[in-house]
Amino acid sequence: MSDVSIDGTSIAEGKVKPEWIDVNGHMNVAWYVLIFDLAVDDLWAEFGITDEYIKETNGSTFAVECHITYQTELLEDDPYIVTSQILAYDEKRIHHFQRLYHAETQVLAATAEWMNLYIDLGTRKVSVWPDFILTSLAKITSRQTQLTVPAEVGKKMNIRKPLYNMYEQR
């Protein structure tokens, strides 16, 4: 076992399926996105947003932004674990971060940074979190106070020494 630390609250785990492997012999990027998205549902369940809740209340969340970094490839049958860390929230939004690790080696395979909004599905507009969800979010974040802001948060894509840079053309 590696001495790499796994940061965040463990919320999902699984194994890379054969049908997820692409022509390059590793898990295709689309499956990383799916794994992260399914793990978001597990995080929501931690503070009360389940399928039943959505049907009963018409309250849900929409993703408005996501940035994924791919750091190490995962191969067929590799076990994985996903952790989540809440970075910030207010009365309508949540900014959170996920890490996807190889479950046995604890090597970080990918990260995802998300911004989600709470939505009233009846009006399809941004709404305010119910009080019980705000209470749950406070409990979860109180268990994560020892965590630091991940290095990947807020990073933008760039090429350090490009041969061509369209931004310089403006």
Helices and strands as residue ranges (DSSP letters): E 9-15, G 18-20, H 29-46, H 51-57, E 59-70, E 79-89, E 93-102, E 108-120, E 125-126, H 131-142, G 166-169
